[in-house]
Every structure is written in C-alpha cells, then in structure tokens.
Amino acid sequence: MSQNILNLIGRNAALFAADIAQHEAELGRIIPSSSFLVVGGAGSIGQAVTKEIFKRNPKKLHVVDISENNMVELVRDIRSSFGYIDGDFQTFALDIGSLEYDAFIKADGAYDYVLNLSALKHVRSEKDPYTLMRMIDVNVFNTDKTLQQSITAHVKKYFCVSTDKAANPANMMGASKRIMEMFLMKKSLEINISTARFANVAFSDGSLLHGFNQRLEKQQPIVAPNDIKRYFVTPQEAGELCLMSCVFGENRDIFFPKLSEKLDLISFADIAVRYLQAKGYEPHLCDTEDEARTLVKTLPAKKKWPCLFTKSDTTGEKDFEEFFTDQETLDMERFNNLGVIKNEAQFDKSLLDEFEKTISDLKASRTWKKEDIVKLFHKMVPNFGHKETGKYLDGKM
C-alpha cells in the first residue's frame, strides 16, 4: 500500500490490516479453489479488488469492463506487480448492458462469485435528464440484470458495490444506489448477496484528488472546496473491503469502514495543501479563477502553486457522510475495523414494479424531464434529501 496516499489523507496506518491478517488463511483456502467474475473491473475499485483476488491465485478470474484502455492498463499493472497464476485469467472489453455480454455469459457463466463494480458514481451526472437516465440503467437495471443471470447460472454469491451516499441520500447518485439496494433485497430470496458502502477512494479515476495529478501535469491551478470534509480509503483498502464482503458477508450484509481513530474526516482543501507540499510546492491562495489561471504561468517556477479554495454551492453535495441510518441493525463486533449492516429481506414489490414500469414508459416516450425522475425517486426513497440549487460542478473550474 502506498504510504504516500495514507500521508495525504491524514493517516499512518492501513485501515483493514488486522482484519485481512486474521482471515488470510481462510482467504488462501477459498480463493484458489473458486472462480470469479469481476464486472466493471477496470475502474479504480474494480482494479483494486481484481488485484486482491489475483494475488491469491484463483482458479478462474474473468474481468469485464467497457473501457478497453483501462483494461489494458489493468493487465499491464497485474503482470508487472504479480506476474502470472496457474488459473484462467482473462479480460473482456464488453458493455454489460449489451447483447455481446449476454452471449459471453451464456457461453460460460460458471462462477462461484460475481462482483459487480460498475457504476456511474459522480454527483455531477445528475445535471441533465439523459445522463441521469443512464445512471439509472447502470446502477439499478444492469445490476438487476446481472443478478438474474447469476441466479440462472447458480452462482454461489453476488457482490455489488454501493456507496455511503445511499444512507439518507441527498443526491440522485446516492438515491440510485439506495434503490439498487432495494432490488438486491428482492433478489436475495433467490441468491446470496452482499454489498459495501464506501468512503471516498483517494485518487480514484475521475475524483477530485485524481484531478490534482492532472492539474499539475497540465500546468493548471488546483481548485477544491474548503467547507466539505470526507472520509477516505486507499485503493487497496477499497479492494480489501469488497473482497471481505464478497467472501465473508452473509446474505444481505452491507459492509462499511468503522469510524475510529484510524479514519478521520479531512477536507479536500487540506489534502490539496498536503499534496502540493509533497510535490515540493507552497500553495498560493487566489481569490478568483482568472487570478489562478494567470498566476499558474509564473508561480510554479518559484515553487509555488495557485489554489482556489471556495465554499460548495452545487446540487447534490451532502453536508456530512454516514455509512448507516438509525433504522439499520449493526454488527460491530465481528471484525476489527469493518462494520456490518444486517438486513432482512424487506422490500415493496409493487413499488419496485412501479419504478421499472415508470422508467420503461419514460424511455419509450423518448422524452423526459429531470423533474419526472426526481419525483419518482422521492416516492421510492421517502427520506430523499435532494436539494436543487441550479448549480453544478461542470459550471466550475
């Protein structure tokens, strides 16, 4: 694990080291005798969990992702880090919503564990009704589709990644994952499922922290909110959390990182300062975007970097993070730094049917408004705290 990332997010110790060490012998027994399918395996979390599985020598490991380029990098990374395994390791550049993916599953489909890491994860994806509809397809309906395929193929266990934003959701992304969890509960009567709610994965693809690397590479200012604090895990910890939930989660369990002295809130602005200092630059605070864009042409030569730290006023930002609600039952004793939400198979079938039909009708009409979907989400998630500000991240630097 990169000590540099731990330092940047204000920690000096790996979060799940004790839990992994305690269960390593069992992981070493289960994984080499099991076959795995990782869907969405070339994203940041998907790559992390794929590497956790690969390094324990699985009998079969197939990885599917729509991003051909990221898949190539995953294979290069694995070969450079771990080499080869005796088992069957293959990657497939497929869209899981496609006919080709269905044919792939029909041709094989024999897996002990299916892990679904595919997701539209950005709050900014709710800015327009069309990307929002795709978010519903990817986060909800593709999950339900791969769940049914796993049931048909007699898969032993299905794991799907959720998000901390599904607990009392305040944005459409979090609400879509909460609705996804409802569909998981419905299918849990036919297959064992488990999931995980995450903190932010530090420097994951497309994240603000990943953007810091891009800004330095492109000689551009660093921008971050100074009023938002979040919990962060490293990519390796993300992979470990998924693996532990997949292998050791009981039916309907939701794993999450325990809040402890090892997991503290930290602001994006504070991480930006640590990041620049680690790169040998002194942050220079600017008042406007224009000032920051102008100064970046001269300040780096003086080992200073222009930064714009501002208040957050965009749609979908949650004031604080939480991994569970007051209504959920917790098991905080089984693991050292992993908490578990215990669930009964509670779901409203008529409500889920109505959701499917409403979305299907909107698609068939080829015309819909964001307000139509927001209204439906409020019906599905009564405590949905969506606040429309009219401002989105794409409108900022």
C-alpha positions as CSV (number, residue, x, y, z in Angstrom):
1,M,0.0,0.0,0.0
2,S,1.3,3.5,-0.9
3,Q,2.4,5.2,2.3
4,N,2.2,8.4,0.3
5,I,-1.6,8.2,-0.1
6,L,-2.0,7.4,3.6
7,N,0.0,10.5,4.5
8,L,-2.0,12.7,2.1
9,I,-5.3,11.6,3.7
10,G,-4.0,12.1,7.2
11,R,-3.4,8.6,8.3
12,N,-0.3,6.5,9.0
13,A,-1.8,3.0,9.3
14,A,-3.7,0.7,6.9
15,L,-7.4,0.5,7.9
16,F,-8.1,-3.2,7.4
17,A,-4.7,-4.7,8.0
18,A,-5.8,-6.6,11.2
19,D,-8.9,-8.0,9.6
20,I,-7.1,-9.2,6.5
21,A,-4.3,-10.8,8.6
22,Q,-6.9,-12.5,10.8
23,H,-8.7,-14.0,7.8
24,E,-5.8,-14.5,5.4
25,A,-5.6,-18.3,5.9
26,E,-9.3,-18.6,5.1
27,L,-8.9,-16.4,2.0
28,G,-5.9,-18.5,1.0
29,R,-8.1,-21.6,1.2
30,I,-11.3,-20.2,-0.5
31,I,-9.8,-18.2,-3.4
32,P,-7.6,-20.8,-5.1
33,S,-10.5,-23.2,-5.3
34,S,-13.0,-20.6,-6.6
35,S,-13.9,-18.9,-9.8
36,F,-14.6,-15.2,-10.0
37,L,-16.2,-12.7,-12.5
38,V,-15.5,-9.1,-11.8
39,V,-17.8,-6.7,-13.7
40,G,-16.6,-3.1,-14.0
41,G,-13.2,-4.5,-13.2
42,A,-11.1,-1.7,-14.9
43,G,-12.4,1.2,-12.7
44,S,-10.4,2.2,-9.7
45,I,-12.3,-0.1,-7.2
46,G,-12.6,-2.8,-9.8
47,Q,-8.9,-2.9,-10.4
48,A,-8.2,-2.9,-6.7
49,V,-10.4,-5.9,-6.0
50,T,-9.2,-7.7,-9.1
51,K,-5.6,-7.4,-7.8
52,E,-6.7,-8.6,-4.4
53,I,-8.2,-11.8,-5.9
54,F,-5.4,-12.3,-8.5
55,K,-2.6,-12.3,-5.9
56,R,-4.3,-15.1,-4.0
57,N,-4.2,-17.4,-7.1
58,P,-7.8,-18.0,-8.1
59,K,-8.9,-21.0,-10.1
60,K,-10.6,-18.7,-12.6
61,L,-10.7,-14.9,-12.8
62,H,-12.6,-13.2,-15.6
63,V,-12.8,-9.4,-15.8
64,V,-15.3,-7.4,-17.8
65,D,-15.3,-3.6,-18.4
66,I,-16.5,-1.2,-21.1
67,S,-13.2,0.7,-21.0
68,E,-10.7,-1.0,-23.3
69,N,-7.8,1.3,-22.4
70,N,-8.3,0.9,-18.6
71,M,-8.4,-2.9,-19.1
72,V,-5.1,-2.8,-20.9
73,E,-3.6,-0.9,-18.1
74,L,-5.0,-3.4,-15.5
75,V,-3.3,-6.3,-17.3
76,R,0.0,-4.4,-17.5
77,D,-0.3,-3.5,-13.9
78,I,-1.0,-7.1,-12.8
79,R,1.7,-8.6,-14.9
80,S,4.3,-6.0,-13.7
81,S,3.2,-6.4,-10.0
82,F,2.3,-10.1,-9.6
83,G,3.2,-11.9,-12.8
84,Y,1.1,-15.0,-13.6
85,I,-1.2,-17.5,-12.0
86,D,-1.9,-21.2,-12.7
87,G,-5.7,-20.4,-13.1
88,D,-7.6,-19.0,-16.0
89,F,-7.2,-15.2,-16.1
90,Q,-8.9,-13.3,-19.0
91,T,-10.3,-9.9,-19.7
92,F,-13.2,-8.9,-21.9
93,A,-13.9,-5.3,-23.2
94,L,-17.7,-5.6,-23.0
95,D,-20.7,-3.4,-22.0
96,I,-22.7,-5.4,-19.5
97,G,-25.9,-3.9,-21.0
98,S,-25.1,-5.4,-24.4
99,L,-26.1,-8.4,-26.4
100,E,-22.4,-9.4,-26.6
101,Y,-22.2,-9.6,-22.8
102,D,-25.3,-11.8,-22.7
103,A,-23.7,-14.1,-25.2
104,F,-20.5,-14.2,-23.1
105,I,-22.5,-15.1,-20.0
106,K,-24.4,-17.8,-22.0
107,A,-21.2,-19.3,-23.3
108,D,-19.6,-19.5,-19.8
109,G,-21.4,-18.1,-16.8
110,A,-19.9,-20.7,-14.4
111,Y,-18.6,-18.7,-11.5
112,D,-18.7,-19.1,-7.7
113,Y,-18.5,-15.4,-7.1
114,V,-19.8,-12.5,-9.2
115,L,-18.6,-9.0,-8.2
116,N,-20.3,-6.0,-9.8
117,L,-18.2,-2.8,-9.5
118,S,-19.8,-1.0,-12.5
119,A,-21.4,2.3,-11.6
120,L,-22.0,5.9,-12.6
121,K,-20.5,7.4,-9.4
122,H,-20.4,11.1,-9.9
123,V,-22.8,13.5,-8.4
124,R,-22.3,15.7,-11.5
125,S,-24.0,13.0,-13.6
126,E,-27.4,14.2,-12.4
127,K,-27.1,17.6,-14.1
128,D,-29.1,16.6,-17.2
129,P,-32.0,14.1,-17.7
130,Y,-30.2,11.9,-20.2
131,T,-27.0,11.1,-18.2
132,L,-29.3,10.7,-15.2
133,M,-31.3,8.0,-17.1
134,R,-28.1,6.2,-18.0
135,M,-27.1,6.3,-14.3
136,I,-30.4,4.5,-13.5
137,D,-29.6,1.9,-16.2
138,V,-26.1,1.3,-15.0
139,N,-26.7,1.5,-11.2
140,V,-30.1,-0.2,-11.0
141,F,-31.1,-2.1,-14.1
142,N,-27.8,-3.5,-15.1
143,T,-27.4,-4.7,-11.5
144,D,-30.7,-6.4,-11.6
145,K,-29.9,-8.0,-15.0
146,T,-26.6,-9.4,-13.8
147,L,-28.2,-10.6,-10.6
148,Q,-30.8,-12.6,-12.6
149,Q,-28.1,-14.0,-14.8
150,S,-26.2,-15.1,-11.7
151,I,-29.3,-16.8,-10.3
152,T,-29.8,-18.7,-13.6
153,A,-26.2,-19.8,-13.6
154,H,-26.4,-21.0,-10.0
155,V,-23.7,-18.5,-8.8
156,K,-22.9,-19.1,-5.1
157,K,-22.5,-15.4,-4.2
158,Y,-23.3,-12.0,-5.8
159,F,-21.5,-8.9,-4.5
160,C,-22.3,-5.3,-5.6
161,V,-20.7,-2.1,-4.6
162,S,-22.9,0.6,-3.0
163,T,-21.9,4.0,-1.5
164,D,-22.0,5.9,1.7
165,K,-24.3,8.3,-0.1
166,A,-27.1,5.6,-0.1
167,A,-27.6,6.2,3.6
168,N,-30.1,9.1,3.8
169,P,-29.3,10.1,0.3
170,A,-29.0,13.8,-0.7
171,N,-28.3,13.3,-4.4
172,M,-29.5,11.3,-7.3
173,M,-26.4,9.1,-7.4
174,G,-26.9,8.1,-3.8
175,A,-30.6,7.6,-4.3
176,S,-30.0,5.4,-7.3
177,K,-27.7,3.2,-5.2
178,R,-30.3,3.1,-2.4
179,I,-32.9,1.9,-5.0
180,M,-30.3,-0.6,-6.2
181,E,-30.1,-2.0,-2.7
182,M,-33.9,-2.5,-2.7
183,F,-33.6,-4.6,-5.9
184,L,-30.8,-6.6,-4.2
185,M,-33.0,-7.3,-1.2
186,K,-35.7,-8.6,-3.6
187,K,-33.3,-11.0,-5.4
188,S,-31.7,-12.1,-2.0
189,L,-34.6,-14.6,-1.8
190,E,-33.0,-16.4,-4.7
191,I,-29.3,-15.9,-4.3
192,N,-26.9,-14.9,-1.5
193,I,-25.9,-11.2,-1.9
194,S,-23.7,-8.8,-0.1
195,T,-22.5,-5.3,-0.7
196,A,-20.4,-2.5,0.8
197,R,-20.9,1.2,1.4
198,F,-17.7,3.2,0.8
199,A,-15.9,6.2,1.9
200,N,-14.3,8.2,-0.9
201,V,-11.5,6.2,-2.6
202,A,-8.5,8.5,-2.6
203,F,-7.2,9.3,-6.1
204,S,-9.7,7.1,-7.9
205,D,-10.3,7.8,-11.6
206,G,-12.3,11.0,-12.1
207,S,-12.2,12.0,-8.4
208,L,-11.1,15.5,-7.4
209,L,-7.9,14.1,-5.9
210,H,-7.1,12.3,-9.2
211,G,-7.7,15.7,-10.8
212,F,-4.8,17.1,-8.7
213,N,-2.4,14.9,-10.7
214,Q,-4.0,16.1,-13.9
215,R,-3.7,19.7,-13.0
216,L,0.0,19.5,-12.2
217,E,0.7,17.6,-15.3
218,K,-1.2,20.1,-17.4
219,Q,0.2,23.2,-15.5
220,Q,-3.2,24.3,-14.3
221,P,-4.5,25.7,-11.0
222,I,-5.8,23.4,-8.2
223,V,-9.3,24.1,-7.1
224,A,-11.1,22.5,-4.1
225,P,-13.9,23.1,-1.7
226,N,-12.8,24.2,1.8
227,D,-16.1,23.5,3.6
228,I,-16.5,19.8,2.8
229,K,-14.9,17.1,4.8
230,R,-15.0,13.5,3.8
231,Y,-13.7,10.1,4.9
232,F,-11.1,8.5,2.6
233,V,-9.8,5.0,2.0
234,T,-6.9,4.0,-0.3
235,P,-7.5,2.0,-3.4
236,Q,-6.1,-1.1,-1.8
237,E,-8.4,-0.7,1.2
238,A,-11.3,-0.4,-1.3
239,G,-10.3,-3.7,-2.8
240,E,-10.0,-5.3,0.6
241,L,-13.4,-4.1,1.7
242,C,-15.0,-5.6,-1.4
243,L,-13.2,-8.9,-1.0
244,M,-14.1,-9.2,2.6
245,S,-17.8,-8.5,2.0
246,C,-17.9,-10.8,-1.0
247,V,-16.2,-13.8,0.7
248,F,-17.4,-13.4,4.3
249,G,-20.6,-11.4,4.1
250,E,-23.7,-13.3,5.0
251,N,-26.9,-12.9,2.9
252,R,-28.0,-9.3,2.7
253,D,-25.0,-7.9,4.7
254,I,-23.7,-4.4,3.9
255,F,-20.0,-3.9,5.0
256,F,-18.6,-0.4,5.8
257,P,-15.5,1.0,7.4
258,K,-15.8,1.6,11.1
259,L,-15.3,5.1,12.2
260,S,-12.3,5.1,14.5
261,E,-9.1,7.0,15.3
262,K,-7.8,5.5,12.1
263,L,-10.5,7.0,9.9
264,D,-10.8,10.8,10.3
265,L,-12.7,13.4,8.3
266,I,-10.4,15.7,6.2
267,S,-11.3,18.5,3.8
268,F,-10.4,18.5,0.1
269,A,-8.5,21.8,0.6
270,D,-6.4,20.3,3.4
271,I,-5.5,17.3,1.1
272,A,-4.6,19.8,-1.7
273,V,-2.2,21.6,0.7
274,R,-0.6,18.3,1.7
275,Y,-0.5,17.1,-1.9
276,L,1.3,20.3,-3.1
277,Q,3.8,20.2,-0.2
278,A,4.6,16.6,-1.0
279,K,5.3,17.7,-4.6
280,G,7.6,20.5,-3.4
281,Y,5.3,23.4,-3.9
282,E,3.9,26.0,-1.5
283,P,0.2,26.7,-2.0
284,H,-0.7,30.2,-3.1
285,L,-4.3,31.1,-2.3
286,C,-6.1,33.0,-5.0
287,D,-9.4,34.9,-4.9
288,T,-10.8,34.2,-8.4
289,E,-10.5,31.7,-11.3
290,D,-8.9,34.4,-13.5
291,E,-6.2,35.1,-11.0
292,A,-5.4,31.4,-10.6
293,R,-5.3,30.8,-14.4
294,T,-2.9,33.8,-14.8
295,L,-0.6,33.0,-11.9
296,V,-0.1,29.4,-12.9
297,K,2.0,30.7,-15.8
298,T,4.7,32.1,-13.5
299,L,4.3,30.8,-9.9
300,P,5.4,27.1,-10.4
301,A,8.9,28.3,-11.4
302,K,9.1,29.9,-7.9
303,K,8.0,26.5,-6.3
304,K,4.5,27.9,-5.6
305,W,1.2,26.7,-7.0
306,P,-2.0,28.8,-7.4
307,C,-5.0,27.4,-5.5
308,L,-8.6,28.4,-5.4
309,F,-10.4,27.2,-2.3
310,T,-14.1,28.0,-2.2
311,K,-17.4,27.2,-0.5
312,S,-19.5,24.5,-2.1
313,D,-22.9,25.6,-3.6
314,T,-23.6,22.9,-6.1
315,T,-26.5,20.5,-6.3
316,G,-26.2,17.1,-4.6
317,E,-23.5,17.9,-2.0
318,K,-24.2,16.2,1.3
319,D,-23.2,18.2,4.4
320,F,-21.8,15.1,6.1
321,E,-21.1,11.4,5.5
322,E,-22.7,8.5,7.1
323,F,-22.5,4.8,6.4
324,F,-25.7,3.7,8.1
325,T,-29.0,5.1,9.3
326,D,-30.7,5.0,12.7
327,Q,-33.1,2.4,11.5
328,E,-30.5,-0.2,10.4
329,T,-29.2,-3.0,12.6
330,L,-25.5,-3.2,13.1
331,D,-22.9,-5.9,13.9
332,M,-19.9,-4.0,15.2
333,E,-18.2,-7.0,16.9
334,R,-17.4,-9.5,14.1
335,F,-14.4,-7.5,12.6
336,N,-11.9,-5.1,13.9
337,N,-12.4,-2.2,11.5
338,L,-15.3,-3.4,9.4
339,G,-18.9,-2.8,10.5
340,V,-21.8,-4.8,9.1
341,I,-25.4,-3.8,8.5
342,K,-27.7,-6.8,9.0
343,N,-30.7,-6.8,6.7
344,E,-34.0,-8.7,6.5
345,A,-35.4,-9.2,3.0
346,Q,-37.6,-6.1,3.3
347,F,-38.8,-4.6,0.0
348,D,-42.0,-3.3,-1.5
349,K,-42.5,-5.4,-4.7
350,S,-45.3,-3.2,-6.0
351,L,-43.1,-0.1,-5.6
352,L,-40.2,-1.8,-7.4
353,D,-42.6,-2.9,-10.2
354,E,-43.9,0.7,-10.5
355,F,-40.3,2.0,-10.7
356,E,-39.5,-0.3,-13.5
357,K,-42.7,0.5,-15.4
358,T,-42.4,4.3,-15.0
359,I,-38.8,4.3,-16.2
360,S,-39.7,2.0,-19.1
361,D,-42.6,4.3,-20.1
362,L,-40.3,7.4,-19.9
363,K,-37.8,5.7,-22.2
364,A,-40.4,4.6,-24.7
365,S,-41.7,8.2,-24.9
366,R,-38.1,9.3,-25.9
367,T,-38.8,12.4,-23.8
368,W,-38.5,13.1,-20.1
369,K,-37.5,15.8,-17.7
370,K,-35.3,15.6,-14.7
371,E,-38.3,16.6,-12.6
372,D,-40.1,13.4,-13.6
373,I,-37.2,11.2,-12.3
374,V,-36.7,13.3,-9.1
375,K,-40.4,12.9,-8.3
376,L,-40.1,9.1,-8.8
377,F,-37.0,9.0,-6.6
378,H,-38.9,10.8,-3.8
379,K,-41.6,8.2,-4.0
380,M,-39.0,5.4,-3.8
381,V,-36.9,6.9,-1.1
382,P,-39.2,8.9,1.4
383,N,-36.2,10.4,3.2
384,F,-34.6,11.6,0.0
385,G,-33.0,14.9,0.8
386,H,-32.4,16.2,-2.7
387,K,-31.9,20.0,-2.9
388,E,-31.8,21.6,-6.3
389,T,-29.5,24.7,-6.3
390,G,-29.4,25.2,-10.1
391,K,-25.6,25.0,-9.9
392,Y,-23.4,22.0,-11.0
393,L,-19.8,21.1,-10.9
394,D,-19.4,21.3,-14.6
395,G,-20.1,25.0,-14.3
396,K,-16.9,25.5,-12.2
397,M,-13.2,25.2,-12.8
